Amino acid sequence: MIANPWGDSGKHFNISLVEKRLKRNRRKGFWVHDWRPGHQQHDGSFIRFVQSYRGCTFLDALKEVCGKDVDIRSYLQNTKESQEKASEIPEETELSLPSGAKRLDIPADTLAHAIATGYLATREISPAESKQYYLHYDSVSIIFPYIEFGTVVYWQSRTMTGKRFEFPPDSVGVTKSQFLYGFDHAEPGDQLIICEAIIDAINIGPGAVAIGGAQLSETQVRKIKILNPSSIILAADNDQPDKHGIRPGIAAIGYNYRLLRPYFTEIFFSIPSDPHKDWNDVKVAGIEPRGVIESTKKAANLKSIISLRNIR
């Protein structure tokens, strides 16, 4: 029993010395829990606790606890009993970020750094989160690196004025549909929240990944199988109907559910309520997205998927 390092006048924070196991005998690891009412935002595995406290990726937290030479692929296969064999986990090629990209967590007395920091503040992304997610900037854009197994495998930039996106050129041979933004911030064997946009994933926090659109790709499903989550929440956008009266984010819940159902039994969905169109809107309104997602999630099944057709 210790004092919660995020603020506690007494010792109400418990770190279990006995491993907890989930369904299907999947190993969960050591568990932490704050016994004070309303202070459960840091509950979870001990590795997740270290990740939150240090403000780092899951992989970095794992290295801090288990040693820098820990083999993440063996960890995924043996410790978490991944549905993918370690030998089948791809060795990604590291990708260079755009020329002129600078790290946001390195102080700089420049107008570009001040503008980038200010822009992210309007999206409720703190300097600590900028460091945690390895965000970069240039004179006009924020650059979001995709990191898997400690390697930059892709990137996306977004202009700070307007809404223009850029990606690596086609000549590099990869596309965003091959990756999950936030992959290294998701703990294998834990709950996984799947959303559309990068900023939504950062706002929701560790355990959330962005797919870069409404629909999952087969390659992204394979990456999810590597993480082998205990449960999945499809955190869709509450977007406006297109010219055919279809709301892409909500319609994609059924599509993504059908892709995931052969591999996972506990699948849920959650949609932000009006007037919020996405999870960043929820965050900007002063509401924690993760709390809303947890309290409003519904089990995905044939009946609930059909009921989504009535949402207009």
C-alpha distance (Angstrom), angle and dihedral (degrees) to the residues before:
residue distance angle dihedral
M1 . . .
I2 3.82 . .
A3 3.78 138.3 .
N4 3.79 110.8 -89.3
P5 3.83 103.7 -103.9
W6 3.82 89.6 -140.1
G7 3.80 90.2 63.5
D8 3.81 132.2 -51.1
S9 3.81 132.8 150.5
G10 3.80 92.0 -153.2
K11 3.78 141.6 23.1
H12 3.79 104.0 -80.7
F13 3.80 99.3 131.9
N14 3.80 113.4 99.4
I15 3.81 125.1 -159.1
S16 3.79 109.6 -167.4
L17 3.80 117.3 -136.0
V18 3.80 91.5 -162.0
E19 3.79 122.3 76.2
K20 3.77 117.1 -112.4
R21 3.81 119.3 -141.0
L22 3.77 127.0 -154.4
K23 3.78 131.3 -153.8
R24 3.81 117.8 -53.6
N25 3.80 87.6 29.8
R26 3.79 91.7 -79.5
R27 3.76 111.3 165.2
K28 3.79 113.7 -117.7
G29 3.79 102.2 177.3
F30 3.78 130.4 -143.9
W31 3.78 115.8 -16.4
V32 3.82 134.0 -142.8
H33 3.80 126.4 -159.0
D34 3.80 136.4 175.0
W35 3.80 109.5 -143.2
R36 3.81 94.8 -157.9
P37 3.82 113.9 103.4
G38 3.80 112.7 -102.7
H39 3.81 95.8 13.5
Q40 3.79 100.4 99.1
Q41 3.81 98.6 110.5
H42 3.80 90.8 104.9
D43 3.81 96.8 44.3
G44 3.77 115.2 123.4
S45 3.76 140.3 75.9
F46 3.78 122.7 -12.7
I47 3.81 90.7 -115.1
R48 3.82 89.4 54.4
F49 3.82 88.5 49.7
V50 3.81 90.6 54.4
Q51 3.81 89.8 45.2
S52 3.82 91.9 53.8
Y53 3.80 94.3 43.1
R54 3.80 94.8 47.9
G55 3.82 94.3 38.4
C56 3.79 92.4 -130.4
T57 3.79 141.3 121.0
F58 3.78 122.7 -76.9
L59 3.80 89.4 -110.1
D60 3.82 91.9 54.0
A61 3.80 90.7 48.5
L62 3.80 90.3 49.3
K63 3.80 90.4 52.1
E64 3.81 91.3 49.4
V65 3.80 92.0 53.1
C66 3.82 100.8 35.3
G67 3.81 101.9 27.9
K68 3.79 133.0 -89.7
D69 3.80 92.4 -89.1
V70 3.81 94.7 60.0
D71 3.83 111.0 135.5
I72 3.80 104.8 -127.7
R73 3.81 92.7 -166.9
S74 3.79 92.6 54.6
Y75 3.79 88.6 44.9
L76 3.78 90.7 54.8
Q77 3.80 93.4 47.7
N78 3.79 101.5 40.4
T79 3.79 108.3 23.3
K80 3.78 97.3 38.9
E81 3.79 97.2 25.9
S82 3.78 92.8 -130.1
Q83 3.78 119.1 -154.7
E84 3.80 87.0 -127.1
K85 3.80 122.0 68.3
A86 3.80 115.0 -118.7
S87 3.80 90.0 -117.5
E88 3.81 89.5 57.0
I89 3.81 94.6 56.2
P90 3.81 104.3 103.6
E91 3.78 122.4 -117.5
E92 3.79 100.6 -131.3
T93 3.80 124.0 -146.6
E94 3.80 114.0 -121.7
L95 3.79 113.4 -114.4
S96 3.79 125.0 -148.9
L97 3.80 118.6 -124.1
P98 3.82 119.4 -124.5
S99 3.78 116.8 -71.3
G100 3.79 110.3 -91.7
A101 3.81 95.7 25.3
K102 3.81 112.7 145.9
R103 3.79 129.7 -166.8
L104 3.79 113.4 -105.7
D105 3.80 93.7 -147.2
I106 3.81 91.6 62.8
P107 3.83 107.2 86.4
A108 3.79 115.6 -120.4
D109 3.79 128.9 176.0
T110 3.79 92.9 -140.0
L111 3.78 135.4 118.4
A112 3.82 91.1 -124.0
H113 3.82 91.9 56.8
A114 3.81 91.9 46.9
I115 3.81 92.2 49.3
A116 3.82 92.3 47.5
T117 3.80 92.7 49.1
G118 3.80 90.9 46.9
Y119 3.79 92.9 48.7
L120 3.79 92.4 51.9
A121 3.80 90.0 48.4
T122 3.82 88.6 59.6
R123 3.82 87.1 56.0
E124 3.84 90.9 48.4
I125 3.82 93.9 -111.2
S126 3.79 110.4 141.6
P127 3.83 128.0 -149.6
A128 3.82 87.7 -108.4
E129 3.81 90.1 55.9
S130 3.80 90.6 46.4
K131 3.79 87.8 58.0
Q132 3.81 94.0 42.1
Y133 3.82 92.1 52.9
Y134 3.84 94.7 39.5
L135 3.83 92.9 -122.6
H136 3.81 120.1 -173.1
Y137 3.80 135.0 -167.1
D138 3.78 142.6 -165.3
S139 3.79 131.6 -171.2
V140 3.82 94.6 -67.0
S141 3.81 109.8 12.3
I142 3.79 147.9 50.5
I143 3.81 112.8 -129.5
F144 3.80 118.3 -148.8
P145 3.83 113.1 -162.0
Y146 3.81 118.6 -152.0
I147 3.81 107.8 -137.5
E148 3.80 124.4 -166.8
F149 3.82 122.6 173.2
G150 3.81 88.4 -8.5
T151 3.82 93.5 -56.0
V152 3.81 128.1 113.9
V153 3.80 100.9 -124.1
Y154 3.81 101.0 166.4
W155 3.80 142.2 -6.6
Q156 3.77 141.2 -152.6
S157 3.79 127.5 -162.3
R158 3.78 128.3 -159.0
T159 3.78 125.8 -166.1
M160 3.80 115.5 -120.1
T161 3.80 91.4 -136.5
G162 3.76 117.7 47.8
K163 3.78 119.3 -3.3
R164 3.78 109.7 -82.4
F165 3.79 120.3 147.8
E166 3.78 130.0 -160.7
F167 3.80 131.2 -169.6
P168 3.81 137.1 -176.4
P169 3.83 112.3 -69.7
D170 3.79 118.8 -92.2
S171 3.79 88.8 -111.3
V172 3.84 91.2 75.9
G173 3.80 87.7 68.3
V174 3.80 100.2 -130.4
T175 3.80 135.6 96.9
K176 3.80 133.2 -161.8
S177 3.82 91.2 -107.2
Q178 3.82 87.5 71.9
F179 3.80 93.9 62.6
L180 3.79 144.8 52.0
Y181 3.78 117.0 -135.1
G182 3.80 107.1 -133.6
F183 3.81 94.3 25.8
D184 3.81 93.5 137.4
H185 3.82 90.5 49.3
A186 3.80 92.9 58.1
E187 3.79 118.4 89.3
P188 3.82 114.4 -134.2
G189 3.79 112.0 -115.7
D190 3.81 93.4 19.5
Q191 3.80 131.7 103.6
L192 3.82 113.9 -68.0
I193 3.81 124.2 -153.0
I194 3.82 114.3 -158.7
C195 3.80 118.4 -159.2
E196 3.78 136.2 163.2
A197 3.80 108.4 -118.6
I198 3.79 133.7 51.9
I199 3.81 94.2 -129.9
D200 3.81 89.9 51.7
A201 3.82 89.8 54.1
I202 3.82 91.4 51.0
N203 3.81 91.1 46.8
I204 3.81 91.6 51.3
G205 3.81 91.0 45.8
P206 3.82 137.0 -149.4
G207 3.78 111.9 0.4
A208 3.81 92.8 38.9
V209 3.81 122.8 103.7
A210 3.79 131.1 -173.2
I211 3.80 122.7 -138.9
G212 3.82 96.9 -165.9
G213 3.78 95.9 -119.4
A214 3.77 142.6 21.1
Q215 3.82 99.7 -77.2
L216 3.78 130.5 58.3
S217 3.78 120.2 -128.1
E218 3.80 124.0 -136.8
T219 3.80 89.6 -111.4
Q220 3.80 91.1 53.8
V221 3.80 90.0 50.5
R222 3.80 87.9 55.0
K223 3.81 89.7 53.2
I224 3.80 89.0 51.1
K225 3.81 89.4 52.0
I226 3.80 88.2 55.3
L227 3.82 89.3 56.2
N228 3.84 89.5 46.5
P229 3.83 94.7 -158.9
S230 3.80 121.0 -153.7
S231 3.82 88.4 -134.6
I232 3.80 137.8 -3.6
I233 3.80 129.7 -141.2
L234 3.81 117.1 -162.9
A235 3.82 101.2 -147.9
A236 3.80 100.3 -165.9
D237 3.80 129.8 -170.9
N238 3.78 120.0 -105.2
D239 3.79 92.3 -135.7
Q240 3.78 130.5 164.8
P241 3.82 123.0 -93.4
D242 3.79 117.0 -92.1
K243 3.80 123.2 -131.6
H244 3.81 89.2 -75.4
G245 3.80 92.6 53.2
I246 3.82 92.2 -107.3
R247 3.79 121.8 135.1
P248 3.84 102.4 -146.2
G249 3.80 98.2 -154.4
I250 3.78 94.8 49.3
A251 3.81 93.2 41.2
A252 3.81 90.0 52.6
I253 3.81 92.2 60.7
G254 3.79 90.0 77.3
Y255 3.81 92.6 45.0
N256 3.80 93.1 49.9
Y257 3.79 92.0 44.1
R258 3.81 90.9 56.1
L259 3.82 90.7 50.9
L260 3.81 93.5 49.7
R261 3.82 100.5 37.7
P262 3.84 95.8 82.3
Y263 3.82 90.3 60.6
F264 3.81 107.3 29.8
T265 3.78 132.8 45.8
E266 3.81 102.0 -168.9
I267 3.80 107.5 63.6
F268 3.81 123.9 153.5
F269 3.79 137.0 172.9
S270 3.79 135.6 -148.8
I271 3.81 131.5 -174.2
P272 3.83 125.5 -166.6
S273 3.78 113.3 -114.9
D274 3.81 124.9 -118.9
P275 2.96 133.1 -49.0
H276 3.83 88.7 28.3
K277 3.81 112.9 86.5
D278 3.80 96.1 -173.1
W279 3.81 142.4 0.7
N280 3.80 93.3 -89.0
D281 3.81 88.0 60.2
V282 3.80 87.7 54.1
K283 3.81 91.5 50.7
V284 3.81 93.6 46.6
A285 3.82 88.2 52.3
G286 3.82 87.9 61.6
I287 3.81 96.3 -104.1
E288 3.80 122.8 123.5
P289 3.84 107.1 -119.4
R290 3.80 94.5 -151.7
G291 3.80 91.3 57.8
V292 3.81 91.6 50.2
I293 3.81 91.8 47.4
E294 3.80 92.7 50.1
S295 3.81 94.3 46.5
T296 3.81 97.0 45.2
K297 3.82 102.9 36.5
K298 3.79 117.0 126.9
A299 3.78 128.0 -161.1
A300 3.79 112.2 -100.9
N301 3.79 112.1 -127.8
L302 3.78 137.7 133.1
K303 3.81 93.4 -81.9
S304 3.80 96.3 47.6
I305 3.81 92.4 44.2
I306 3.81 91.1 52.9
S307 3.82 89.8 49.0
L308 3.82 89.5 59.8
R309 3.80 88.2 70.8
N310 3.82 87.8 72.0
I311 3.81 92.7 60.0
R312 3.78 107.9 102.3
